[in-house]
């Protein structure tokens, strides 16, 4: 796998899940939140939609930028707190139900792609002009 492919695959969860939040915020809220935290208001839809727009922006940056080994490394490190977030808000303070595992799986995949991309991009930097 090339570094460029790993980078583009990292962008996909942001584009897909972010797009879902942006275009169908009520569906996301219905499926992802536990009943104690489910509001189904225009405000909650707006906030989920804004979250989706930000995720899509991140996905676009990931898709169209040129990742270096340092980018993959920093990205991997930046993903780590999200695992704590997933655990905390599913199991400790159960705001989200088990649909949040989609986010967890996406984060695991992105972390693995960071490792793959890091290794592949080290070869890219060693070969100038490519």
NORQUI-V728695 format. One record per run of one state. SS is the DSSP state (h for helix, s for strand, l for the rest). FROM is the first residue (numbers start at 1). TO is the last residue. Records with the same first field share a line. If there is no record, write none. Layout:
# NORQUI-V728695
SS=FROM-TO / FROM-TO
This chain:
# NORQUI-V728695
l=1-2 / 24-24 / 34-34 / 38-41 / 65-68 / 93-95 / 97-97 / 127-130
h=3-23 / 25-32 / 35-37 / 42-64 / 69-92 / 98-126
s=33-33 / 96-96
